[in-house]
Amino acid sequence: MTTQRDPVNSARTGLERANGSDAATNVAASELINILDAVEVPVIVLRRDSTISYFNKAGADVLGLSPSDTGRASRDIPVLAAMPDLEKQCSDVIAAGAESRVNLHHGEKWFIVRISPHTNVDLKVTGTVLTFTNVTAFHASINQAIHEREFTKAILNTVADPLIVLSADHRIQTGNYAFYTMFGVSRDETQGLPLWELGNGVLELAPFRAHLKEMLAVGPARQPVEVDNVFTVKGLRTLVVDAHPLSFPGHSERRILVTFRDVTERKQAEAGLRELNESLEKQVRIRTEELSSIIETIPGLVWCAAPDGELNYLNRRILEYTATNADDWARLGWTCFLHPDDVEPTVRAWSNAVATGQPYDNQIRLRRSDGVYRWFSVHGQAARDIDDRVTRWYGLFIDICDRKTAEEALRNSQTQLSRATRTATVGEFAAAIAHEINQPLAAVVTNGHACLRWLSTQPPGLAKAQEAAERIVRDGTEAGEVVRRIRALFKHAPLEKIELDLNEVIAEVLHLLSGEIAKRRVGVETELADDLPTVIGDRVQLQQLVFNLLLNGIEAMDPILDRPKKLSIRTTHENPETALVKIQDTGVGLEDSEKVFEAFFTTKGNGMGMGLAICRSIIDAHHGRLWAASAEGSGTTFSFTLPVETSARP
């Protein structure tokens, strides 16, 4: 059996033998030098005094040596000076005759330097041989492994959840910072400790132990295990324990990664949330029952509908009113409970509300259980979600039948009172009307006699007779117009809206009241605008309006004895839309400028309190406005506006 020899030492020995022989052996020495130069491992031969005796080609190439370095001391060579104890180590090797090793970092490379004794042919130690083995790649892999290990350790220590690595027999090999902190232990205390003995056995992990055994036998576990009342530094906690097998390339030993996830706060929050939900559900249930009770007892007919308008709830009062049930409404349809005349407009209005989402307001007649239709005001309002989508309709039927009956009776009473007021008003100025009629009739008689006289003369005065006849026709027409107005006033004729000149209407009323004005010694001042546009209205009603306001002003000045009685009438074009009339007296004035327009309110001893109320009604019917205010100094000013006729606007 042959023993493999180190090629470097073999070459070295041959070289030494060649150096000690005669010149005949120089060829063999040269061959040995060639062998050393062919070796890729750097080789340096030092004498006993640590000066360089020889180095091969690899030594020159790898370590940066040159021929001039031969004979130099090792301390003067940079690559050898990097080993500060080299001379001592060489002396020790020479003295002991045994090898020594040292690490060398040269540039970016790492070497293991083997220092061996150098002997001649007589086996006498003459120096040392340094061989440099390049271990840079191996050193880099070790550094990388160390770096990766430290990096992995840093990552694991930043993980909030505790974790440990177990051996196959469930002993703790290592853990992260969170693990040691949670259980109040150190790495040294737990190294090699069985998991089950952690914390003196306070970890109740019996189910998890079986879990681990199964995992090691058949593979990864399917579900983590939740363990309650685990003793930790923070007290009793609830942990979710999970395990995963670990394997490493090149290692047959199996290991287990165990993680502990603290879910105590989550469990407490879930428990609190459950209690809160139960409390809220209870409150909602109680609130719902209260609301349901309110809806069922509210004195109104309540209904609900889906977003598409389909009824889905009717309260008990609706069902009692119609003597039906919810199935009847669903089967027959809600329109069958409406008055036939109300079906089409109600369906149209409800469909529009559902399509637009706008509130629904309408008045309908709903059939009662005995077949009687009563009036109801229906109100519907859409409920919306956060995206403004309609989620439900809520509605209410309010019985207004009695109110509508009362309103109708009130309207009839107002009509009758209006007629009575007209009659009373005509009675008040009957003397003035009689005077107005007597004047044209007297003129007719006078002109008739004149006409007869002119016709009886010889020759007849036909021209004069014709003039007298024309005056008879004029005065008769005027008398007829007075009678027509009186008849219209008594007949309560319907409105006949025509184009009217307000100045003419005022002049006509002043003509009618001229006798009353003279009798009460009232001075009348008029300022009628020449450019006043025409208005659209009923002549008789506007005459009644002006008549009531003028007569009210005249009568308001009856108590006045210490100053002149003046009645001022002014018309103006207030703006392009309306004409304005102001009637001002110098009477006693007003205490409440709004209350005077209320029905049956009067300050007169024998008044009915309807005159100004009727004036307000006439103005409303003509889409105008009427108001009163105290005048400067004394008295009252009544003002009203009327819309001007469109074509008359500038």
Secondary structure, 3 states (H helix, E strand, C coil): CCCCCCHHHHHHHHHHHHHCCCHHHHHHHHHHHHHHHHCCCCEEEEECCCEEEEECHHHHHHHCCCHHHCCCEHHHCHHHHCCCCHHHHHHHHHHHCCCEEEEEEECCEEEEEEEEEEECCCCCEEEEEEEEEECHHHHHHHHHHHHHHHHHHHHHHHCCCCEEEECCCCEEEEECHHHHHHHCCCHHHHCCCEHHHCCCCCCCCHHHHHHHHHHHHHCCCCCCEEEEEEEECCEEEEEEEEEEEECCCCCCCCEEEEEEEECHHHHHHHHHHHHHHHHHHHHHHHHHHHHHHHHHHCCCEEEEECCCCCEEEECHHHHHHHCCCHHHHHHHCHHHHECHHHHHHHHHHHHHHHHHCCCEEEEEEEECCCCCEEEEEEEEEEEECCCCCEEEEEEEEEECHHHHHHHHHHHHHHHHHHHHHHHHHHHHCHHHHHHHHHHHHHHHHHHHHHHHHHHHCCCCCHHHHHHHHHHHHHHHHHHHHHHHHHHHHHHCCCCCEEEECHHHHHHHHHHHCHHHHHHCCCEEEEECCCCCCCEEEEHHHHHHHHHHHHHHHHHHCCCCCCCCCEEEEEEEEEECCEEEEEEEECCCCCCCCCHHHCCCCCCCCCCCCCHHHHHHHHHHHCCCEEEEEECCCCCEEEEEEEEECHHHCC
